[in-house]
């Protein structure tokens, strides 16, 4: 992991960005809708928009509507039972016929907001210099890479810089209980995603 360099002024600039607040509003809508109603239609629509779960992000030979039904059925199934990243990854791989760490991590994050989402912007950020496994990597290699990423993210959450990000986030949004209820993992994710 490279030395992070997110300056205090840059964090404040990010927190004042209207684009960030738009993303926070969508994320909170997803989080609240899921907690209240599970993967309802309103949840699905916002989830797909926020996470860019669209036809272009899937293999061309995969029927989009069938995929969505199976993906959200899977989310519904795991709502009532624990699952490891490996189990979720394998099930998503069955649906997409490819290594899709990102879609699997989004599903896992929805179930437990403390898990980070595998995202190229965050992953390639100087804070997490972790490369994507090759397209033909085996399941264990993909799971290992996500675990390395998760470990790096959890280590980063303990750093002084990260504590500053969380503190500034909480201070900036002190009057918005919905934003304050977001996990520290996702608060940091939001800031790092804007830091490019």
N, C-alpha and C positions, 0 to 999 in steps of 0.2 A: 504494500500500500504506500503510495507516494504521500509526501507531506502536504496536507490540505492548506489552502491559502484563501479562505473566504473572509474578506475583510469586513469589519463591523459596518462601515459605511455602505458596502455592497449589500449586506444583509438587509439593512434599513431600506435601501433603494428597492430591493426585491419585494419586501413586505409592503411597500407603497404602490406596487405595480397593479393596475386594474386587472390585468390578465391573471394575476395570482388569485385575486379575490373571486374572479369568475370561476376559476378551477376549484377553489375552496367551496364555493356554493354548490357546484355539481357534485363534488365529493361528499359533502355533508348530506345532500339529497339522497345519494346512493346509500350512504351509511345508515341514515335514519329510516329510509324506506325499507331497507333490508331487515333492520332490527324490528320494525313494526309488522311488516307483511311478507318477509322472505322475498324470493325472486318474483315479485308481481310484475305486471306489464309496465307500470310506471318505472319500476326499478330497472327492468331490462332495457328500456329505451334510453334512460340516462346512462346506465352502465356501458352500453354499446357506444354511445357518443363519447363519453369521457375517456374510455379505454381504447377507443378506435378499433373496436371489434366490428369490422365491416368486411364486405365481400373482398375488397382489395387486400386485406390482411390474411386471407385464407387461400389455400391451394385452389386453383381454378376449377378443378374437377369436383370440388366439394360443394354440395348444395347448402347455401347459406342458411336458409330457414331450418333445414334439418339439423345443421350444426348447432344453431342457437338453441333449438329445443333440447338437444342432447346435452349441451354445455350447461344450460340452466337447470335441467333435470339433475345433472351431476352436482351442481351447487346446492340444490334442494336436498339431495341425498346426504351430502356432507354437513348440512346444517344440523343434523341430529346425531352425527357420529364423528368421532375424531379421525383424522386422516393425516398421514405424513405427506411431505412434499413429493416423495417418490411415488406414493400411491396415486396422488392427484396427477402428477406428471405422466405416469403410465396411462391413466384413463384419458387424459387430454390427447396423448399421442395416438391412442386408438381412434379418436375422433378425427384428428387432422392428418394422420399418417405422416407426421414429421415431428422433429424435436421442437417443441414449443414451450420453452421455459417461461416465456413472458405470459402467455395465457394461463399456464398452470399457476404461476406465482400470483397473478391477479385473483384467481379463484381462492387460493390459500389466504391471501391478504384480506379478502372479503370475509372469510371465516374467522380470521384472527389478525386484527390490524397491526399487531406487533411484528409480523413478518414483512420484510421489504419486498417490493415489486421489482422483478428483473426488468430493467429498462436500460436501453442503450445510452441514453443521455446521462443517467446516473452512473451506470457501469463504466462509461468511458470518461467520466469526470475525473479530474486529477486525484480526487479522494479515493476512487475505487478503480484502479487500473487492472480490471479483470476482463479478459477477452471471452467472447462468445465461443462455445465449443463448435467444432465443425458440424456441418449438416448430417454427416454420417456417423457422428460420435454415438457410442452406445449409451444406454440409459444410465448406467452407473456413472459415466463421465459427466453427463448433463446434471445429474443429481449432485455429484461432487462439486461441480462449478457453482451451482446455486448455493450449496452449503458454504463454500468458500466466500461467496459474495455476502451471504447472511452473516457469517462470522465477522467479516470486515466491517459490515454495516453496524453490527452490535458493538464492536470495538470502537468504532468512530463515535457512536452515541455516548461513550464514556469520556470522550476528549473534552478539553476545555473549550475548544472552538464550537463543538456541538452543543455544549451546555449554553454557550452564548447565543447560538441560533435559536434554541428552544426558549430561552429567557426573553430574547427580543420578540420572538413570535408571540409568546404569551402576553407580554406587555403591550405589544401593538394591537392585539385583538382581545384585550382584557374585558371588553364589554360584550363579547360575542361567545356565549357559552357553547354554541355548536362548534365553533372553531377550536375553542379550548379543549373540547372533548375528543378531538382528533389525537390519535396516538403520537408519541414523540417520534416514532419511526416515520410516520407520514408527514408530520410537520417538517422534519429535516428533508425528506424526499421532495416536498414542494419547493423548499428554498434551493436545494441543489439542482433541481430540474431547471430552475430559472437562471442559474449561474452558468451561463455559457456564452 
